[in-house]
Amino acid sequence: MLEEGETGKINVRELSRRAGLNHNTFYYHFGAIEDMESQLIDETIPSEIIPDVVRLYKEGRLRIGNIPFPEDALGRARKVKGILKNGSPSMRKKLEAKILSVWLDITGRSEETLSKKERVELVFLVNGFVGAFCELDFPNDLPLLERIANDALGKGYFETLFGLARAQHGRAAE
């Protein structure tokens, strides 16, 4: 439904009808639409690649082609785009918060340890990522995404992200 842009029709009855299930089955698994949204977002963002991203960065080999994305990455990318383009404002905020959380995990930081400047930089990166992601056509634009991401890696966008990690490690040494 998200890919179809029918956010106004997303409710328990319509979801159940499309799934061919009784709406009580939905409530057996979820308390509300918001619970389903949260689970969808948690399952969509590939947070399992964080250790590999950190390792590749430390080795100086962080390039998109080196990251071991899960086999279902393309399907996940389509879900993310559907959420960003067609999801409710609350669902989009949840997704942006999850992306921010993943980036904080990559840096080894918590939101409470960020200075105002660091938080603004990170929010800027997340929003730039979100905006660019909405413009992509999957799978046709995967080569373009790889070029843009690798250019970003070379131009320092991710250096800003990992600068936050270095700042944390510097604080820990004090």
N, C-alpha and C positions, 0 to 999 in steps of 0.2 A: 504494500500500500504506500510505503514511503517512496519507493521508486516511481510510483505512478503519480505522486504529488497530491494524493487524496487525504491530506491531513485532517480535513474537516469531517471525514467519515471514519476516522480511527476511534472506535469505541468498542467495548467488550462484545456487544451483539454483532457488529459487523465483522470483527476479527473471528469470532466463533463461527459465524455463517460461512465465511470464506474458507475456514479450516475444516468445515464440515463437522463441527463439534457443538455440543450443548454449551451454552455460556457458563453453566455451573462448572464445567471442566476447566475453564479459564480460572475461576476463583479457587479451584482446588490447587492450582499451581502458583497463582499470584493474588495478592490482596487487592491490587488496583492496577490500572494502566501504567502508573508511574513505576511500579515495581517491575513490570515487564520491560519498560524502557530502560531502567537501570541495568537489568540483566542483559538486555540486548547490547547496550554500550559496553559493558564489561567483557562480553564475549567477542565484540567486534574489534576493539583496540588490541593489537598484538603486543601486549606488555611482556610476553615471554621472550622477546628478542632483546630486552634491556641488557642482560649480562653480555651478550655478544656485541652490542653497540659499544658498551663501555670498554670491553677488551680490544675491539678493533681501533677505537680512538686512542687508547693507551699505546697500542702498537704502531700508530701512525698509518693505519690502513683503512680508515673509515671512508668507504665509498659505497654507494648504494648496491653495486654488484657484489660486494663482499658480505652484505648482511643476509643471514639465512632466514628469509621470510617464510612463514608457514605456507603449506601447500594451498590453503584456502585464502591467501592474501588478496587475490583479485576479488573474490566474493565479499570479503570484509571491506575492501575499498569501496565497492558499490554500495554496501550498507552505510558506510560512513557518509558517502556523498548524498545518499537518500536522506539521512538524518539531517545533514547540514542544509540541504536545499529545501526539503519538504517537511521536516519534522517541526513539531511545535516549538515555540521559543524556549519552553522549559527543557525540552529534550535536547535542543541545541546547546543550551547552557550546561546541561549535564555532560554532554560530549566534550565541550571545550574544557570543562573542569577535569574530565578524565584525561584528556591530552596533556593538560598542565600537570596533572599528577604523575603521569608517565615521565614527562620531561624532568620533573623534580626527582623522580626515582633514578633516572639516568645520571643526574648530577650528584645524587647522594644528599640532597638538601631537603629541608622541610620548608613549608611556606613561612613559618614563623621566623626562620633564620635569614630571610631575604631582606635586604634594605629596600627602601622605596624604589630606588633606581633599578635594582636588580629585578624587582617584581614587575616594574613597567617594561623592562627589556624582555622578560620572559613572556608577559602577556602580549607584547608586540609580536614576538616570534610565533606564538600560538595563533594569534589572529591572522598573521600573514600566511601561515600554513593552511588555516581553515579557508581563507579567501582563495588561495591558489587551488586548493583541492576541489573547490566547487566548480572551477573552470575546466577541469579535466574530463575527458571522455574515455571511459575505460572499455576495452583494453587498448584502444587506438592510441591514446596519449602516453602509454607507459614509457616509450623511448624519450619523449619530451620530459616527462616527470623525472626520469633518471638524469637527463642532462641538466635540468634545473636544479635538482637536489645536489648533484655533484658540483655544479657551479657554486651553489650556496655553501657547500662544504669548503670550497676553495676561497670564497670571499669572506668567510668569517662569521656567517650566521650561526653555525654550530660552534664556532670558537667562542661566541658569546655564551652559548649554552654551557659549554664545558668550562668557560671562565668562572661560571657560578660554582662548578664542582671544585675547581682549584681554590676558589675563595673559601669554600667550606673546609678543604683539607688544610689550608693555611691557618684557619681559625682553630682547628682541632690541635694543631701543633703548638699554639700559644699557651 
